[in-house]
Amino acid sequence: MVTTTETRTDSGIAINGPEVARQDEILTPDALAFVAALHRAFAPRRQEILQRRQERRVKIANGCDPRFLPETADVREDFSWSVATLAPGLEDRRVEITGPCDRKMTINALNSGAKCWMADLEDSSTPNWHNVIDSQANLRDAIERRIDFTSEQGKEYRLKGETLTDLPTIIVRPRGWHLAELHVRVDGVPVAGSLVDFGLYFFHNAHRLIELGRGPYFYLPKLESHLEARLWNDVFVMAQDLLGVPQGTIRATVLIETITAAFEMEEILYELRRHSSGLNAGRWDYIFSVIKNFRQRGPRFVLPDRDQVTMTAPFMRAYTELLVRTCHRRSASAIGGMAAFIPSRKDAEANAVALEKVRADKSREADDGFDGSWVAHPDLVPVAMAVFDETLGGLPNQIDKQREDVVPDAAALLDVASTPGAITEGGIRKNLEVGVRYIESWLRGIGAAAINNLMEDAATAEISRSQIWQWINAEAKTDEGRTVTRPWVEELLKDEFAKMQRFEGDRFDDALAVFTECALGEDYPTFLTLPAYTRFLV
């Protein structure tokens, strides 16, 4: 039985959750006061941007396509501005490893040989109360080099090197604006998960990072407009003032992982320019965003099986090449997408095929002008590193590669219909399997789930359930000419669910309920993590 405690302070802050190790170390009165100050200053604006998101989705659903904003044309046409100079540890980002901040993965990521570690408090981390606190503690321990881990089998894990600058640069990804942290309330109102994650990490580590030759660096997820970037910039300004940190010390890389943000990339850099370190091509969330926004717009926006939506699809090429052009003309870093393959030590032949695909993917990114890219597993670091080493040589990046040949093209960004491929029964079944299995893992507190030799996170589960919803409601047809209907998908789901191996303490029944609600219901939740969090996690 989980013991739940509630702590209230005279300043209107309430903590309500199960008892978690080291909670008192992280949730100090001063740290909570800092988070509360951010909340009180920015909670109304957060609600405004969430409302604006919904209004924009309604317009898109009613036929109003996203466009380059005429009201910000002066920003795009002004060639005099650029982002801040590259900060210490962010000059060379040719390979970045990603993953959650549990103790073992923290050590493995920092020992991986990558240039940077995207320490993830978002899509590959379940935001249960234990993970929220444990991640902060592990990050703090890693910065102070006091982190170690011993497995049940007796294997010991310790950091390599002598100082923090011997390790990959830490870049923390807080939760997106849409998620609340229900365990932390200020004046009776839940605080945004983004402000809890950012605020605790910044409060405890900013000064120490600067002393050690690095800085407080962040990845910003799920942004849908430049106004959301402006909100983050104002958070940064206030946070630095409150702690006496020089303005411009914080650096943020924005994930361009929504279709609307793709039309506002320059404006996003502009809003954050003093605090900007570039943009990242968040490929999986980007595909999810396209499906979500155009799910009711008919055959023009119906994609084939997820496996067939590659980075060479015309609309994906338009997006990634525009990202490189946008970043480099403003002296910002352009970081490529995720290689999610998990190498197997038991199947050398399958490994060879998969690693060749990874090399091809990274070679394409390097040739396009990206300054670095993501991998999900330490064994992929040498593969990606070799590709970028060959392209960059002795240079830390290729920001000088301006890509003036790329012309912003709204029609190309929306050319979903040219994506080759088909919908298959196998693709439907795979979406059902991945969706349910991932949600089950997430509900047990594991946000990065190895499924069929791929590292799945919330974004890929979102694609899985969103494709199912769209195919049913668009009455899409498979390659064999069969219409995708709700009764048929329900039969397939029942069949796939029966194949899943049950175990003591599993959350498959809850996962099935979440997936059914999000993929087969009449309504479409904007994020599956919202009903999963409020109904089954808290």
Summary of the structure (lengths in Angstrom):
residues: 538
radius of gyration: 22.2
end to end distance: 13.9
largest distance: 65.4
contacts: 1861
relative contact order: 0.11
helix: 50%
strand: 15%
